Structures are given as structure tokens and as C-alpha cells.
Amino acid sequence: MWRPTLWRRAVATLAVVVAAAAATVPYSVTAAEVPLGSLSTLAHDVEGDVFIINERVVEVRNFRYDGLGPAAYFWAGSGGRPDAAGFIVPDVPGCGKVPLPAADGSVTVRLELPPGKGVSTIDYLSVWCEEFVVDFGSVLFGDRHSEIDGNIDPAPSSGFQCATTGRGGGGGGGASAPAAAPVSLGTLSTLVHDVEGEVFAINARVLEVRNFRYDGLGPAAFWWAGTGDSPSRSGVIVKEVPGCGEGALPAADGSVTVRLELPDDMDVTSIDYLSVWCEEFRVDFGSVVWASRHSEIDPALAPAPTDGYTCFPNQGGGGGGGGGGGGGGGGGGGETSPPNPLGNCVALNGRLQVRWKVVDTNVQFSLHARMTPDEWAGFGVSGAANSTRMIGSDVTIASVDAAGSPTVHDFFMSAESPCDERGAGVCRDTDALRASGTDDVDKVTSIRDNDVVTVVFTRPVRPTDLAAPGLDKLLSVQPGEQTYISWALGPLDEATRMPRFHGERTDYPSGGRDVSLELGRQPVDECGGDLVPTPGGGEAAPVTAWARPPIVGETTFNMVIGPSGGVHGYGAIHVGHAPWGISYYVNELLVPVLVVERGKTYTFSTRTGSDRSVAAKFHPVYITESDSGGYFLNPPAVQAAERVFAGLDRAPNGTVTPAVLSPICEYQTSDDTDPETDFATYASTLSLDCDGTTPDNVTPGTFAWTVAADTPDVVFYQCTEHRNLGFRIAVFDEGAADPEVYNALVADSPLFNRASEGGGGGAVAPSCQLQFGDQTRSFEGCVTLSNRIELFWTLNSETETADMAFRTLGPAGYASVGWPEAPPAMVPGDAVVVHAAGGTPTVSGFRLNSRLSSGVVPNEDRLGLTEVAANVATDGSLAAVFTRPYAPPSGTPALSAGMVDFIWAIGPAPSSATSLQKHSLRQGGRVDLAATNGGGVSIQRLDVGAFWIAHAVLMAVPWLFLIPSAIIFARYFKGAAEASTLWFQYHRAVNTMAVVAIVVGWIMGLARGNRSETRHLVLGCIVVPLALLQVAAGIARPAKDAGTIRSLWYAAHSWAGRAAVVLAIANVFLGMATSRVDAGSGWKAAVGIYVGVLAVLIVLLEAWKWKSQRRQD
């Protein structure tokens, strides 16, 4: 074969060679040459102008090719476009069927079509990758034969170098047919400069070095041959064809095939070695020596042809070479199949194959994958020695852009999360764990043909970063030893182009199976077929997103972490923002749109992680203008430009930190989780885990956001540490929230509909279907009210009735859906209740007169229910169907095609059909009954209620204002003449009034409080008895002349009172954080400021008292 870098130095020489050969070579350029056109540039920078010299000879001028294709050949055939049915067209001289090397645009290549083929019988010429069936660039002329064929010179009868019509050749001294198979001379030793290659004798005077590698850094290296047991200065330069120059060798990447011609006075039988030799310093960089093997090599050699040489065209044949032979010479050697560059192949799944071979101390890998320019493929050593485990894996992750350019790097996986600023997560070795690792990926090449890519790279058997923290792992290449691997396919981050979480389970790792490879085995190709094509073979079905209602009218957003769903999840909801596999859930919904109004304050109650050292469980929330988030992933300049509205605190020195940290709660999937179903069904299979405990035992972190007047119409809640966990916030002026606007923001893809199973004619059934016993009932609208209840409805405007249903998404004792008269309060109101008391499924109407069980009574007539039915599923879940009028005569709140107030609850199994116990879950909100296939719902936390407001006032006012003022009067105005006994009267009256209020508030809390608020309860039970003790101590105080007893009493009374106030103020803060009140950070800040002012006032009064005493002394 030819080497383009040497062609630059040999253009004049080539012209002389062509002229000298004109007498015997029948295809010198004539006036009859016919232009075919230019090669198209499809991949690898292929360019060139194609000319017909005669019927069997074609010339490609100004040929360019980057040489990075895995196995490219000139290729011809019939048919409209290049395909696998074509054949290799050899170039001359050389005629070897080996992959093309690179060409720089100045090269001219001559091609000979084989006997029986001609330009008039083919329709194209291509630079073709036979291994992967890809056209790198071609010229098509099948529709131009009528204008081309009549102008082509006929093929001469003899003189061809690569193939003839028969043995022995014809006139003109033509070369013979291909000779015997090449003879292996051995492998080049690797002494310096990464020299590698396999050496073959094509015939006695032509050598071929395949898979040649050389780093090009030697001062002056040449091909060198001579006699003796090792290379020496007595050897001579061996010329490379085409080119025949004597310049120093350029670098070669291991995919190059080099053809060499020995001079006429030398052949393989008369020399003992071939070397890559540095003549200037007389150093052998790598060589093969066959001095002791002539007895086996020489008889097997094909004889040297008498003509057809490129570098020595006017010289006769040299030494004959041992036996074999026959026939009248023939340049270039026999036809051989292209060597398989990587002998092993294993299909990891339908989209990804891995190939490899061991090369000395390295392993060369090839990833052959079907993936888009926005996807990555990863492959490497597992994080566990005896199984496939992602955490701890040492992998190579590769992507190839639309132009075919690769990005391939060495990665370490310390967590299933994107790489953060501390180097935790999926990070390049250079960034991982701040260990300053080394990227051990080397010698990268790639090719892309539409959505099929091949990436070739080399990894060392013993990589660099084996020491702690162990970013790299050994590649075991011993025969019989297994290496467990991790692999995956997934999307790239659109901003950083870094890998994000893999998509479906089938794309990681091996569908959940443990996979190992024997890297040191004998080559075996187990792939057995092409990659799985695009599903359907045509245009893919449109991606649809889950319907999730926006959250409207709520001021508190409860946020946890959960799975991002399958094809209908985050990726379809927020198109162009690939998820990492986890996303935020807000008020039990996957990344809903939050609707807020300017001027109002909103509380974000987060359970999203506090341990920065565990990247996969650290997801602080912030409000930003960035649609992808990840504040701390950005460089300082980008951080400074990003507009942040809440969730980050900036210290005076400029340090930025998350505003709140909190324990983490995360929804977990189960064996029943199916991402192909609707969101309500999907969510019903999730369970919320808070690091082994329940949400009730985890105190959230909260921050408040007051929406400023200049806030943009759309902002985002996102994670400070990772990209693409959150979604949109729709911002409106006060009272101007527009359902048409915020409903349009719910998802970027069309909303998900499930196709009818076996429905006629491919019709699409509504997604709002209820499986009720052995029936499937369809409704116009539906919505998930919480992770426990789903509501269905169909409105009939003609009859002014609503067909409705609801079901629990799991076992329940009873469930209810109702309509409050004074929303958001639950009572008074009316509700439909379904239960199975006594084993019989029952649907009943109930009147909600009060919160007590005695106030919840059956009353069918108020709702006017008809067509009622109940069902209990085998899993214990309940369902009810019924019809009710829009506006019953009883005055029950009316229904309409718009926003309607609802309440819903779940409770324990009732003891009878008429007696319900207190619910375990209750919520309320507004449902948009005009919506279909997933209506909008604004879930509201039910009112704090006058009861708990009264409890808060009765506790906070005495402890924050009354009792502190009574203590101040007693301590600082007791001796003042102008105060006389006024201080005592004030102290006694205010404390008495305060204690009465405290006792009332305490009883209220004990009667109806939540026992899970343990700290608030315990502290309350300490400070209230202290207050009562103070009253008793005041009544039983010793006389003034009691001496020591009076002094001890005074000290105990004073310090007990002060301690009670301090503990009580702390308990006020705990009370504001309880689930019943959750006052928000605004109230907490206000109380904190007041307490701070009170403390300053006391300090000033204390200083005044001290100075007054000194003056008196």
C-alpha cells in the first residue's frame, strides 16, 4: 500500500515511473480519459476527483481521507448506491486488499478493476468500510452510462498488475496472477517508540507490515534490512511503495499497512532481518529477525516477479525464492482477506457490542453501538470483583458527535449522580475525588454512520491510578480469568456534554445481570448479527408525557426525591433536559408546575438531603432563572451571572451555600412499578423512605420566598448540586393566575394516552379508566388527589348531573371525597364515603357537622346520590361510583365545568356502617372539572383552623410578651420610689392572667395535638408545670423578715421563672414548625427578631441597674 506523506516528496519520481512504464503498462493518461465526478464527503473527510483511464482502470486524484476508519477500501458495484454486494478494487502498485491509510489531498491513486468487470458494468465507486457496512464517500454514475460508456477506451488485453485474464500473462510482459499466500516473518519487537507490526513476505522481493504502530518521535527512523543475527549499521534502507522516498518515517497509529520493495540485488532469502532503524544514532527501535528460520521460510516464498515494480521499475527480477512459484511473475502478491483488527466480540445488548484484543501490555477495545450524537456508551471494570456493580466502576465513556468526532475519557463512579465540585459521582479520573488521577484512554478513533457508531481506544493492562482511592482497576488478560464488567447507554447533559443517568433497565448493566469477560481468551466472535434497528423501522412514535396537575393556590410546597419515570417521565416532561434518573416530587407529584403570585410568600419544605459527602443523596433546592440548575457545577463567572431568587445564602465574604439542609426522603420503586402506565398507577407503586424511617419522624428544612414584583413569568425550582431535577414555576400578578397559561406549561410533549387494548380500528381510549370489578369504566376527566386517592368524572350538561368515581391506590378502611361549605375548612360539608364494614362494600353520603365522630353522620338525601356502587379489590383497595346533581336542593356546594373545591380523607375500617373513626389522611384542594384526561388540581393543606390559631395565641402571647414584661417590672422597678407597689400589682396580675391562658392552651394541645410532635409536647409539659409552680410559690412566699428562707425562696422563684421563659420561647419556635401550623420562615424570623430585641433591652436594663447600684454605694 501507499503512504501519503511520502507522496509529497515523490510526485516527480512518480511521473518518471509512469512514463517509463508506458511501453508495457497499458493505461497511461490519454485524451480519452473521462471524468466521473467527485467523491461525496460523508465521513472521515473523504474527497477526490475520479477519472476513467480505460474500461478497467480508474484514477482518483487529489484524494483525501483521515485514515481513522476501522477498515476502508475502494469499493465498486452495481445498483443505485454502495452496498455490501460490491467488491474491493485494488490500487496499484501493491494490489493488496488492506485498509486504506490516510491521504492529505495531494495523492493520486490508480485502481484496477478485476477481470470480467469494467466501468460500463458498475454504477459507483466508493470509499467503503466493509466491516461495518458504511459508505465514507462515493461517486454515483449509474444513471449516466449513456453519456459515459461511449467515450471510454477499451481495456487492453495485458499489462495489468493486480489481476489478469489468465496465468502466464499476455503480451507486453504483463504480471502474472496473484501468487501463493503471504509468508509470516514474525512480529516487530517493541524496543522503543511503541513500534509494533506483523511482517509478511508477499513474494521474495515484496514485504508487507500490517497493523504498524510508531509514535513518530524518533529523530530519523527508516525501514532497514540486512544480514546478521541483529540489526546493524551495515544494513540498507528499504523503500516504501508507493512513494519510494527515503524520508524519515512518520507516526502510525496501529491500523496502517505498509508495503516495501527490496532492490533487485536483494530478496528475503538473502537478508536476515527487517528493522525500524535510527541511522543517526544507530539504534534499533523494533525489528523482526528470521536468520535461523530460512529453512522453513525460503521454500514457501512466491518467486519475485520480473517486472511491475514501483521503486525499481527498470530492473529485472532478483533472487528466485525457494520452491513454489510457477507462472510468469506477477506484482504485488496474492489476494488475502483483510485482517480482523479485533478478534473477540460480545453483544452486551441489542444496541451495544464490545470487541477487543490484547496487544502486549494494553487491551484495544472497540465499542460498536447504535446511539445518537446526544447519547453516550460506557464500558469498563465493575466496582465489585465477583459481580456487576456500577458504584466503584472504572469505565471508559464515549460519545460521537454528528460530525463523527469522538469524546472518550477514563471515568470513575463513586456514586450514582453527576460529578460535583468535590469530584464525587460519575467523574473523569482527572477530576474524581480530588485525587488528580490520570486519563488512561489512548489511541482513540471513531466513525459514525447515521445512528451507528464505532469507537476504538486502548487501555493499559496495568493503569496508572491503582493506589488509593483506586480510580483504576487491573485488566486481567490471563487465559481463563474472568473480569466482571459494568456497561450502560444513556443521554448526555445538553449543557456540559457529560454523561447523565442511563435510561431503561435494559441499557444498564446487562439488564440487571452480572456479566464477565475472559479478556485473555483465544479470539471468538459471539456478536452474530447487526445492532437492533430503530423500533418500527420508520419514524418513531411521538413521545408523550405524564399528565400531572399544576399546584395552584398552595403556599407550602413539600419536596422529596423520587424516580424520574420512564419514557413518559421527566425526559418527556422537560424535553431537551435529560434526567439523571431522579427528580423532585412536590406535594406527591412528579415535577409539577408551581403557580405563584407576585407579592406573596411561599414556603419550600424540603426533605432532599444534608450530607454533601454523599452526592447521590444531596439535592438542596433553590429558585433560579436557569432551566437546568446545578449552580455549584458552574464556573464563577456563570454563577455570578445566574439570577437566583431563593434557596441560596451569601456570606459577607462572598461564600455561597444552600439556605437549608435536611434529611432525605426518597420514593422507591417496587416490582410492580411500570413506567408504561399512567402516572397515578405508577405513583401508587412507590413507597417513601426517609433513610429507614417515616416522613413523620423527619423534620424538613424550610426556606421562604417572597415573590418580587420584577420576577419573570417563568422561573424554576432546581438542585444546587446537579442539573435537571426540577421544573417550572409559573409567576403571575396577584389574583391574575391564568389556567390556560399554566396548564400549557405542564409538559413539553403531548400528554400521555394509553392505547386501547385490542380496540377497533386502532382507536385511542381515554386514559381516565377505572377497573371496577370485572368492568372497565371510562370517564372524561381524572386526577390523582394524593398518593392515596384518584378521582374520576364525566359532566352531563343536559341533565346537569355528574357521573363520578374515586378509588384508593392501596388498602384502606374507608375513603371519602366531599365538598366543603367554607373551604378550605373541612366542616361543615358533605362527603361520599366508601367502606366495607361487615364485609359488604358500601357507598353512603355523610354530613360533616363537626370534627368529632359524633358530628359525622349518614345522610343520603343531601347529595341526591343515584347509581351508587362499591367495590373492594383483592389488594384491599376501595372504589366507589355514583351520580350526583350539579346543585342538590340541600345546598351542598354545586359542581360546574371549572374549579370546584373538594376535600378527601382516608381512615381506619369503621366498626359499623354509620360510625366513622378519625381519618389518618385528610387534604383539600380545587379540581378543574373542565379538564379532561388528567385534570388540574390545586392541592391545599387544610386550614390551620381557629382551634390551633387559638392554641398558638394562648401560648405565644403570654410567654413572649406578658410574662417577660412582668419579670422586667419585678427586677428593674421594684425599688423605685415612684413605682411604689405598682410593680408588684402589675407582676401579680399579668402573671396570673398569663398562666390562665397558658393552662387553657396546654389543655387544648393535649386534647387534640399530634403525639408525633414529641419535642414540642415534652417541652410544653415541662414549662407549663413550671408556670403553675411559680403561681403557687407566689401565693406561699415567706414573710420579708424570714431571713435566709426568704432569700432562698427569692432566688428559686426568680431563676425558675427565667428558666421557664427561656424554655417556653424555644417551644414557641418548635410549635411554629409543627405539621399543624408550619408558620414558615417569615413568622420565625419575626419572632426571632423580637426575641433579639428583648434580649438587647434586658442587657441595657441590666447595665442601668448596675450603674444605679454603684452610685448608691
Beta strands, then each sheet from edge to edge (+ up, - down):
strand 1: 34-38
strand 2: 47-54
strand 3: 57-65
strand 4: 72-77
strand 5: 87-88
strand 6: 91-92
strand 7: 103-112
strand 8: 124-129
strand 9: 134-140
strand 10: 183-187
strand 11: 196-201
strand 12: 206-214
strand 13: 221-226
strand 14: 236-237
strand 15: 239-241
strand 16: 252-261
strand 17: 273-278
strand 18: 283-289
strand 19: 344-349
strand 20: 352-359
strand 21: 362-370
strand 22: 375-381
strand 23: 394-400
strand 24: 406-413
strand 25: 426-428
strand 26: 442-449
strand 27: 452-460
strand 28: 483-491
strand 29: 516-517
strand 30: 556-563
strand 31: 582-586
strand 32: 589-590
strand 33: 594-597
strand 34: 601-606
strand 35: 621-624
strand 36: 644-646
strand 37: 648-650
strand 38: 656-658
strand 39: 666-668
strand 40: 687-689
strand 41: 701-706
strand 42: 714-719
strand 43: 727-732
strand 44: 769-772
strand 45: 775-778
strand 46: 781-784
strand 47: 789-796
strand 48: 801-811
strand 49: 814-820
strand 50: 829-835
strand 51: 842-848
strand 52: 856-858
strand 53: 866-872
strand 54: 877-885
strand 55: 899-907
strand 56: 921-928
strand 57: 937-940
sheet 1: 1+ 2- 3+ 7- 6+
sheet 2: 5+ 4- 8+ 9-
sheet 3: 10+ 11- 12+ 16- 15+
sheet 4: 14+ 13- 17+ 18-
sheet 5: 19+ 20- 21+ 27- 26+
sheet 6: 25+ 24- 23+ 22- 28+ 29-
sheet 7: 32+ 31- 30+ 34+ 41-
sheet 8: 33+ 43+ 42- 35+ 36-
sheet 9: 37+ 38-
sheet 10: 39+ 40-
sheet 11: 44+ 45-
sheet 12: 46+ 47- 48+ 54- 53+
sheet 13: 52+ 51- 50+ 49- 55+ 56- 57+
end
